[in-house]
Amino acid sequence: MASFTLYGRAWCHLCDDLRAGLEPIASEFGVGIEWIDIDTDPALEARYDERVPVLVLDGVELCHYHLDASRVRAALEARGASS
């Protein structure tokens, strides 16, 4: 099953907002969401730090800070067409 990777922080309200907006889209397309708290990994913290949340699908960064629903849907539709 395909899965989004959502990099964020436990105390980040933007992360909560992006995740809440993403959940219905993920459910619609049958895609899981893997949540990764960057504060548990120094390399991820150094990479993403103040850019969280960062949403990735198939190794491609789709958006950060706020959900870009159009881009997410387009990526999922393109992924479905190529499957």
Beta strands, then each sheet from edge to edge (+ up, - down):
strand 1: 3-8
strand 2: 32-37
strand 3: 54-57
strand 4: 60-64
sheet 1: 2+ 1+ 3- 4+
end
